[in-house]
């Protein structure tokens, strides 16, 4: 199986469709901005008088063409960023490579004890029960299961350690020293998309202490792995 490789990613048509939808939405917003600018200049008390007058000073058809083009380009860029943030997985008999935002993380077959889908996340566990990867994942669950099983990885339909998780509360008993401040800091980031990378970094710091954390309804649940990783 080491010679065969399975690549799991959003199909090309889906990428084109999403980018097209974003571009159309951007053009629509551009058209709306043009209409609002035309309205604002008739209302002396309305905000943004300077930008509105500047926009309406552009002669037609350049004004309409310009706002539609700029809106479409910005929408296309937003669509590209949305697709760029999606996970792709390359699975072979020797390794698994997870790629997001152009950054790849590689795990050898020996490192991975179990792979599973936990809600909308792909999780890889090592032999100590530690999560070596937890990534938001929109890939089809059955395709993931089939790909991992085909290349000789153990796939589980349920987290084998799920019953070990406990709801985190400040100063929870049983936590390793230094874990509580990290969980406190991480709790303040949950539900805020702009801080997702910071929450990930805190998860990785907790993993070094042997603490596994999962999120549910903006609450943290934790368990300890069998050994602490240095």
C-alpha positions as a Markdown table, in Angstrom:
| # | Residue | x | y | z |
|---|---|---|---|---|
| 1 | Unk | 0.0 | 0.0 | 0.0 |
| 2 | Unk | 3.0 | 2.4 | 0.4 |
| 3 | Unk | 3.0 | 3.2 | -3.3 |
| 4 | Unk | -0.6 | 4.3 | -3.6 |
| 5 | Unk | -1.6 | 7.8 | -2.5 |
| 6 | Unk | -5.1 | 9.1 | -1.9 |
| 7 | Unk | -5.7 | 12.8 | -2.0 |
| 8 | Unk | -8.8 | 14.1 | -0.3 |
| 9 | Unk | -9.7 | 17.7 | -1.1 |
| 10 | Unk | -12.6 | 19.9 | -2.2 |
| 11 | Unk | -13.4 | 19.0 | -5.9 |
| 12 | Unk | -12.5 | 21.6 | -8.5 |
| 13 | Unk | -16.1 | 22.3 | -9.3 |
| 14 | Unk | -16.8 | 23.1 | -5.7 |
| 15 | Unk | -13.9 | 25.5 | -5.5 |
| 16 | Unk | -15.1 | 27.3 | -8.7 |
| 17 | Unk | -18.7 | 27.4 | -7.4 |
| 18 | Unk | -17.7 | 28.9 | -4.1 |
| 19 | Unk | -15.5 | 31.5 | -5.6 |
| 20 | Unk | -18.2 | 32.4 | -8.2 |
| 21 | Unk | -20.8 | 32.8 | -5.4 |
| 22 | Unk | -18.4 | 35.1 | -3.5 |
| 23 | Unk | -17.6 | 37.1 | -6.6 |
| 24 | Unk | -21.3 | 37.5 | -7.4 |
| 25 | Unk | -22.0 | 38.6 | -3.8 |
| 26 | Unk | -19.2 | 41.1 | -4.0 |
| 27 | Unk | -20.5 | 42.6 | -7.2 |
| 28 | Unk | -24.0 | 42.8 | -5.6 |
| 29 | Unk | -22.5 | 44.6 | -2.6 |
| 30 | Unk | -20.7 | 47.0 | -5.0 |
| 31 | Unk | -24.0 | 47.8 | -6.7 |
| 32 | Unk | -25.7 | 48.4 | -3.3 |
| 33 | Unk | -22.9 | 50.8 | -2.3 |
| 34 | Unk | -23.4 | 52.8 | -5.5 |
| 35 | Unk | -27.1 | 53.1 | -4.8 |
| 36 | Unk | -26.5 | 54.2 | -1.2 |
| 37 | Unk | -23.9 | 56.7 | -2.3 |
| 38 | Unk | -26.4 | 58.3 | -4.7 |
| 39 | Unk | -28.9 | 58.5 | -1.8 |
| 40 | Unk | -26.5 | 59.8 | 0.8 |
| 41 | Unk | -25.5 | 62.8 | -1.3 |
| 42 | Unk | -29.2 | 64.0 | -1.2 |
| 43 | Unk | -29.1 | 63.9 | 2.7 |
| 44 | Unk | -26.9 | 66.5 | 4.2 |
| 45 | Unk | -27.0 | 64.8 | 7.6 |
| 46 | Unk | -26.0 | 61.4 | 6.3 |
| 47 | Unk | -22.6 | 60.0 | 7.2 |
| 48 | Unk | -19.8 | 59.3 | 4.7 |
| 49 | Unk | -20.6 | 62.4 | 2.6 |
| 50 | Unk | -17.0 | 62.7 | 1.3 |
| 51 | Unk | -16.7 | 59.2 | -0.1 |
| 52 | Unk | -20.3 | 59.3 | -1.4 |
| 53 | Unk | -19.7 | 62.5 | -3.3 |
| 54 | Unk | -16.4 | 61.2 | -4.7 |
| 55 | Unk | -18.1 | 58.0 | -5.9 |
| 56 | Unk | -21.0 | 59.8 | -7.5 |
| 57 | Unk | -18.6 | 62.2 | -9.2 |
| 58 | Unk | -17.4 | 59.4 | -11.4 |
| 59 | Unk | -19.3 | 59.5 | -14.8 |
| 60 | Unk | -21.3 | 56.5 | -16.0 |
| 61 | Unk | -20.9 | 53.9 | -17.2 |
| 62 | Unk | -17.5 | 53.9 | -15.5 |
| 63 | Unk | -19.0 | 54.2 | -12.0 |
| 64 | Unk | -21.2 | 51.1 | -12.4 |
| 65 | Unk | -18.5 | 49.1 | -14.1 |
| 66 | Unk | -16.0 | 50.1 | -11.4 |
| 67 | Unk | -18.1 | 49.2 | -8.4 |
| 68 | Unk | -19.1 | 45.9 | -10.0 |
| 69 | Unk | -15.5 | 45.0 | -10.9 |
| 70 | Unk | -14.1 | 46.0 | -7.5 |
| 71 | Unk | -16.8 | 44.2 | -5.7 |
| 72 | Unk | -16.4 | 41.1 | -7.8 |
| 73 | Unk | -12.6 | 41.1 | -7.2 |
| 74 | Unk | -12.9 | 41.5 | -3.5 |
| 75 | Unk | -15.6 | 38.8 | -3.4 |
| 76 | Unk | -13.3 | 36.5 | -5.4 |
| 77 | Unk | -10.5 | 37.1 | -3.0 |
| 78 | Unk | -12.7 | 36.3 | 0.0 |
| 79 | Unk | -13.8 | 33.1 | -1.7 |
| 80 | Unk | -10.2 | 32.1 | -2.3 |
| 81 | Unk | -9.4 | 32.7 | 1.3 |
| 82 | Unk | -12.4 | 30.7 | 2.4 |
| 83 | Unk | -11.2 | 27.8 | 0.2 |
| 84 | Unk | -7.6 | 28.3 | 1.3 |
| 85 | Unk | -8.7 | 27.7 | 4.9 |
| 86 | Unk | -10.2 | 24.3 | 4.1 |
| 87 | Unk | -8.4 | 21.1 | 5.0 |
| 88 | Unk | -6.9 | 18.7 | 2.5 |
| 89 | Unk | -5.5 | 15.3 | 3.3 |
| 90 | Unk | -3.0 | 13.1 | 1.5 |
| 91 | Unk | -3.0 | 9.5 | 2.7 |
| 92 | Unk | -0.6 | 6.8 | 1.9 |
| 93 | Unk | 0.6 | 3.6 | 3.5 |
| 94 | Unk | 3.6 | 5.4 | 5.0 |
| 95 | Unk | 2.3 | 8.8 | 6.0 |
| 96 | Unk | -0.6 | 11.3 | 6.3 |
| 97 | Unk | -0.1 | 14.9 | 5.3 |
| 98 | Unk | -2.7 | 17.5 | 6.4 |
| 99 | Unk | -2.6 | 20.8 | 4.6 |
| 100 | Unk | -4.4 | 24.1 | 5.5 |
| 101 | Unk | -3.6 | 27.6 | 4.5 |
| 102 | Unk | -0.6 | 26.3 | 2.5 |
| 103 | Unk | 1.0 | 24.8 | 5.6 |
| 104 | Unk | 1.4 | 21.0 | 5.7 |
| 105 | Unk | 1.9 | 18.8 | 8.7 |
| 106 | Unk | 3.2 | 15.3 | 8.2 |
| 107 | Unk | 2.6 | 12.2 | 10.4 |
| 108 | Unk | 4.1 | 8.8 | 9.8 |
| 109 | Unk | 2.1 | 5.6 | 9.9 |
| 110 | Unk | 3.9 | 4.6 | 13.0 |
| 111 | Unk | 2.8 | 7.8 | 14.8 |
| 112 | Unk | -0.9 | 7.3 | 14.2 |
| 113 | Unk | -2.7 | 4.8 | 16.3 |
| 114 | Unk | -6.3 | 5.8 | 15.4 |
| 115 | Unk | -8.0 | 8.3 | 13.0 |
| 116 | Unk | -11.5 | 9.4 | 13.5 |
| 117 | Unk | -14.1 | 12.1 | 12.7 |
| 118 | Unk | -15.3 | 14.0 | 15.8 |
| 119 | Unk | -18.2 | 16.1 | 14.6 |
| 120 | Unk | -16.7 | 18.5 | 12.0 |
| 121 | Unk | -13.1 | 17.7 | 13.0 |
| 122 | Unk | -10.5 | 15.2 | 11.9 |
| 123 | Unk | -8.6 | 13.8 | 14.8 |
| 124 | Unk | -5.4 | 11.7 | 14.8 |
| 125 | Unk | -4.4 | 9.9 | 18.0 |
| 126 | Unk | -1.0 | 8.4 | 18.9 |
| 127 | Unk | -0.4 | 5.3 | 20.9 |
| 128 | Unk | -0.5 | 7.2 | 24.2 |
| 129 | Unk | -4.0 | 8.5 | 23.5 |
| 130 | Unk | -2.6 | 12.0 | 22.8 |
| 131 | Unk | -4.2 | 14.0 | 20.0 |
| 132 | Unk | -1.4 | 14.7 | 17.5 |
| 133 | Unk | -3.8 | 16.5 | 15.2 |
| 134 | Unk | -7.3 | 18.0 | 15.4 |
| 135 | Unk | -8.4 | 19.9 | 12.4 |
| 136 | Unk | -11.7 | 21.4 | 11.3 |
| 137 | Unk | -12.7 | 19.3 | 8.3 |
| 138 | Unk | -15.5 | 19.5 | 5.7 |
| 139 | Unk | -14.3 | 16.5 | 3.8 |
| 140 | Unk | -16.8 | 13.7 | 3.3 |
| 141 | Unk | -16.7 | 11.4 | 6.4 |
| 142 | Unk | -17.1 | 8.2 | 4.4 |
| 143 | Unk | -14.4 | 9.1 | 2.0 |
| 144 | Unk | -12.1 | 9.8 | 4.9 |
| 145 | Unk | -12.9 | 6.5 | 6.6 |
| 146 | Unk | -12.4 | 4.5 | 3.3 |
| 147 | Unk | -9.1 | 6.2 | 2.6 |
| 148 | Unk | -7.6 | 5.6 | 6.0 |
| 149 | Unk | -8.8 | 2.0 | 6.1 |
| 150 | Unk | -7.5 | 1.3 | 2.6 |
| 151 | Unk | -4.0 | 2.4 | 3.6 |
| 152 | Unk | -4.0 | 0.3 | 6.8 |
| 153 | Unk | -4.8 | 2.8 | 9.4 |
| 154 | Unk | -7.3 | 2.1 | 12.2 |
| 155 | Unk | -10.4 | 4.2 | 11.7 |
| 156 | Unk | -12.9 | 4.7 | 14.6 |
| 157 | Unk | -16.5 | 6.0 | 14.2 |
| 158 | Unk | -16.2 | 7.3 | 17.8 |
| 159 | Unk | -13.5 | 8.8 | 19.9 |
| 160 | Unk | -12.3 | 5.8 | 22.1 |
| 161 | Unk | -11.5 | 8.3 | 24.9 |
| 162 | Unk | -14.7 | 10.3 | 24.7 |
| 163 | Unk | -16.0 | 9.1 | 28.1 |
| 164 | Unk | -12.7 | 10.3 | 29.7 |
| 165 | Unk | -13.4 | 14.0 | 29.0 |
| 166 | Unk | -14.5 | 16.2 | 31.8 |
| 167 | Unk | -16.0 | 19.7 | 31.7 |
| 168 | Unk | -13.3 | 22.2 | 32.6 |
| 169 | Unk | -13.9 | 24.6 | 35.4 |
| 170 | Unk | -11.2 | 26.9 | 37.0 |
| 171 | Unk | -8.8 | 25.0 | 39.3 |
| 172 | Unk | -10.3 | 21.7 | 38.3 |
| 173 | Unk | -8.7 | 18.9 | 40.4 |
| 174 | Unk | -6.5 | 16.4 | 38.5 |
| 175 | Unk | -5.0 | 18.9 | 36.0 |
| 176 | Unk | -1.2 | 18.9 | 35.6 |
| 177 | Unk | 0.6 | 22.0 | 37.0 |
| 178 | Unk | 0.5 | 24.9 | 34.5 |
| 179 | Unk | -2.6 | 23.6 | 32.6 |
| 180 | Unk | -5.2 | 25.7 | 34.4 |
| 181 | Unk | -3.8 | 29.1 | 33.3 |
| 182 | Unk | -3.6 | 27.8 | 29.7 |
| 183 | Unk | -7.2 | 26.6 | 29.8 |
| 184 | Unk | -8.3 | 29.9 | 31.4 |
| 185 | Unk | -6.7 | 31.9 | 28.6 |
| 186 | Unk | -8.1 | 29.6 | 25.9 |
| 187 | Unk | -11.6 | 29.9 | 27.3 |
| 188 | Unk | -11.5 | 33.6 | 26.6 |
| 189 | Unk | -10.8 | 32.9 | 22.9 |
| 190 | Unk | -13.6 | 30.3 | 22.2 |
| 191 | Unk | -16.2 | 31.4 | 19.7 |
| 192 | Unk | -14.0 | 34.2 | 18.2 |
| 193 | Unk | -12.9 | 33.2 | 14.7 |
| 194 | Unk | -10.2 | 35.8 | 14.6 |
| 195 | Unk | -8.4 | 34.1 | 17.5 |
| 196 | Unk | -8.6 | 30.5 | 16.2 |
| 197 | Unk | -4.8 | 30.3 | 15.6 |
| 198 | Unk | -4.2 | 31.5 | 19.2 |
| 199 | Unk | -6.5 | 28.8 | 20.6 |
| 200 | Unk | -4.7 | 26.2 | 18.5 |
| 201 | Unk | -1.3 | 27.3 | 20.0 |
| 202 | Unk | -2.7 | 27.0 | 23.5 |
| 203 | Unk | -4.0 | 23.5 | 22.6 |
| 204 | Unk | -0.5 | 22.6 | 21.5 |
| 205 | Unk | 0.9 | 23.9 | 24.8 |
| 206 | Unk | -1.6 | 21.8 | 26.7 |
| 207 | Unk | -0.6 | 18.8 | 24.7 |
| 208 | Unk | 3.0 | 19.2 | 26.0 |
| 209 | Unk | 1.6 | 18.9 | 29.5 |
| 210 | Unk | -0.3 | 15.7 | 28.5 |
| 211 | Unk | -3.7 | 17.4 | 28.4 |
| 212 | Unk | -6.1 | 16.8 | 25.6 |
| 213 | Unk | -8.9 | 19.4 | 25.1 |
| 214 | Unk | -12.0 | 19.4 | 23.0 |
| 215 | Unk | -14.6 | 22.1 | 22.5 |
| 216 | Unk | -18.4 | 21.7 | 22.6 |
| 217 | Unk | -20.9 | 24.6 | 22.7 |
| 218 | Unk | -18.1 | 27.1 | 23.5 |
| 219 | Unk | -17.1 | 25.0 | 26.5 |
| 220 | Unk | -13.9 | 23.1 | 27.1 |
| 221 | Unk | -13.6 | 19.5 | 28.0 |
| 222 | Unk | -10.3 | 17.9 | 29.0 |
| 223 | Unk | -8.6 | 14.6 | 29.7 |
| 224 | Unk | -5.1 | 13.5 | 30.3 |
| 225 | Unk | -3.1 | 11.3 | 28.0 |
| 226 | Unk | -1.3 | 8.2 | 29.3 |
| 227 | Unk | 2.1 | 9.8 | 29.2 |
| 228 | Unk | 3.3 | 13.4 | 29.1 |
| 229 | Unk | 5.1 | 14.5 | 26.0 |
| 230 | Unk | 8.1 | 16.7 | 26.5 |
